[in-house]
Amino acid sequence: MKRFLIHLTTAVGLIAFANVALSDGEATLRQGEPITTEPAAPKMNKVENKDVKRVRNYPEQPPTIPHKVRSYEISTNANKCMSCHARTRTGESQAPMVSITHYMDRDNQVLATVSPRRYFCNQCHVTQVDAPPLVENEFTDVEQIIKAE
C-alpha cells in the first residue's frame, strides 16, 4: 500500500509540475488555450501556383513542385504527375521530363518505365506555400562558401 501511495503522490506531483511549467509562458501547440477548450484551427497557407522553376540549393536536391497537386492521385494504379512529366508527354505539356535516374533500378539498369522506387513523387518532391519561415534559415549555398574562400 505504501508503494502505491508513493507512486500516486509522485504522479500527482508530476502532473502539477507540468501544469505549472506549461502555464509559465512556454510555447505550446495550444498557444495558451486551456486543455478544456477546443481552439480554432490555424488558417492554412495557400500553395504557390506560379509554374516557375526554383533554383536548387545543393547538388542532387529534388526540384520543388511549382504548382498545386492537391487532387493528384498517386497510387500503385495511377500517377497523375506522369500525365505531364513522362518522356512521351512533355512535348504537348511543356513540363520538364523526370530525370533519367527515375528510369533506373537500384543497379543502374535503365528501365522502359519509371522505377517502382521512384514512382511516389511526394516522397522527394514537395509543393511550396506562401508562409513566413517558422525558424531562421542560416543555410549557406556551396557557391557562396567557395567565393568566400
Secondary structure, 3 states (H helix, E strand, C coil): CHHHHHHHHHHHHHHHHHHHHHCCCCCCCCCCCCCCCCCCCCCCCCECCCCCCCCCCCCCCCCCECCCCCCCCECCCCECCHHHHCCCCHHHHCCCCCCHHHHECCCCCECCCCCHHHCCHHHCCCECECCCCCCCCCCCCHHHHHHHC
